[in-house]
Amino acid sequence: MADQNDKRLAQIEQRIEKVKAALIALGPLRPGSLTRQYKDPQAQSGPYYQLSYTRDMKSRTDYIPRASVPEVRRLIRNYKRFKALTTEWVDLSIEQSRLQIRLARKP
């Protein structure tokens, strides 16, 4: 059983290193949801883009020029990837800690 736990610990450590590398490679990021709005919603005329997000418990909205939309979408994707990677890292760390505690109890 100890060999299996040791093997799993090695797998966890290896995956954590991959997560760290992926985080470093992300680059700039930005939270939020980008939506297209209209000055006249019924006629769908006068489109504009807005980015809505919550930061420090405050809701915020930024207006995004049409030319910046592809870049902002990329930054949002980076942020979503960041969140997924950090969640995975925490989950792996919890599992790693539990295994290390279990191994320390065994004589």
C-alpha positions as CSV (number, residue, x, y, z in Angstrom):
1,M,0.0,0.0,0.0
2,A,2.9,2.4,0.8
3,D,4.3,1.8,-2.6
4,Q,1.0,2.7,-4.2
5,N,0.8,5.9,-2.0
6,D,4.4,6.8,-2.9
7,K,3.6,6.4,-6.6
8,R,0.5,8.6,-6.3
9,L,2.5,11.2,-4.4
10,A,5.0,11.3,-7.3
11,Q,2.1,11.6,-9.8
12,I,0.6,14.5,-7.8
13,E,3.9,16.3,-7.6
14,Q,4.5,15.9,-11.3
15,R,1.0,17.3,-12.1
16,I,1.5,20.2,-9.7
17,E,4.7,21.1,-11.6
18,K,2.8,21.0,-14.9
19,V,0.1,23.3,-13.4
20,K,2.7,25.7,-12.2
21,A,4.3,25.8,-15.7
22,A,0.9,26.4,-17.3
23,L,0.2,29.3,-14.9
24,I,3.5,30.9,-15.7
25,A,2.7,30.7,-19.4
26,L,-0.7,32.2,-19.2
27,G,0.3,35.9,-19.5
28,P,-2.2,38.7,-18.9
29,L,-5.7,37.9,-17.8
30,R,-8.9,39.6,-16.9
31,P,-12.1,38.5,-15.1
32,G,-15.6,39.1,-16.3
33,S,-18.2,38.5,-18.8
34,L,-18.2,40.3,-22.2
35,T,-21.6,41.0,-23.7
36,R,-22.9,43.0,-26.7
37,Q,-25.5,45.5,-25.8
38,Y,-27.6,47.9,-27.9
39,K,-28.6,51.5,-27.4
40,D,-32.0,50.5,-28.8
41,P,-32.5,46.9,-27.9
42,Q,-35.8,46.5,-29.7
43,A,-34.3,47.6,-33.1
44,Q,-30.9,46.1,-32.2
45,S,-29.2,49.3,-33.3
46,G,-26.2,51.1,-31.8
47,P,-24.3,48.0,-30.6
48,Y,-21.5,48.3,-28.0
49,Y,-19.6,45.9,-25.8
50,Q,-19.4,45.9,-22.1
51,L,-17.3,43.8,-19.7
52,S,-19.0,43.2,-16.3
53,Y,-17.1,41.7,-13.3
54,T,-16.9,41.8,-9.6
55,R,-13.7,42.8,-7.8
56,D,-13.2,43.5,-4.1
57,M,-16.9,42.9,-3.6
58,K,-17.8,45.7,-6.0
59,S,-19.6,45.2,-9.3
60,R,-17.9,47.0,-12.2
61,T,-18.6,47.6,-15.8
62,D,-16.1,48.6,-18.5
63,Y,-17.1,49.6,-22.0
64,I,-14.9,47.9,-24.6
65,P,-14.2,49.3,-28.0
66,R,-15.1,47.0,-30.9
67,A,-11.5,46.8,-32.0
68,S,-10.5,45.5,-28.5
69,V,-13.1,42.7,-28.3
70,P,-10.8,39.9,-29.6
71,E,-8.0,40.8,-27.1
72,V,-10.5,41.1,-24.2
73,R,-11.9,37.7,-25.1
74,R,-8.4,36.2,-25.0
75,L,-7.8,37.8,-21.6
76,I,-11.1,36.4,-20.2
77,R,-10.1,32.9,-21.5
78,N,-6.8,33.2,-19.8
79,Y,-8.6,34.2,-16.5
80,K,-10.9,31.1,-16.8
81,R,-7.9,28.9,-17.4
82,F,-6.1,30.5,-14.4
83,K,-9.2,29.7,-12.2
84,A,-9.3,26.1,-13.4
85,L,-5.6,25.6,-12.9
86,T,-5.6,27.1,-9.4
87,T,-8.6,24.9,-8.4
88,E,-6.8,21.8,-9.7
89,W,-3.6,22.8,-7.8
90,V,-5.6,23.2,-4.5
91,D,-7.4,19.8,-5.1
92,L,-4.1,18.1,-5.7
93,S,-2.5,19.7,-2.7
94,I,-5.3,18.5,-0.5
95,E,-4.9,15.0,-1.8
96,Q,-1.1,15.2,-1.4
97,S,-1.5,16.4,2.2
98,R,-3.9,13.6,3.1
99,L,-1.5,11.0,1.6
100,Q,1.5,12.4,3.5
101,I,-0.4,12.4,6.8
102,R,-1.6,8.8,6.1
103,L,2.0,7.7,5.3
104,A,3.4,9.4,8.4
105,R,1.0,7.4,10.6
106,K,2.2,4.1,9.3
107,P,5.1,2.6,11.2
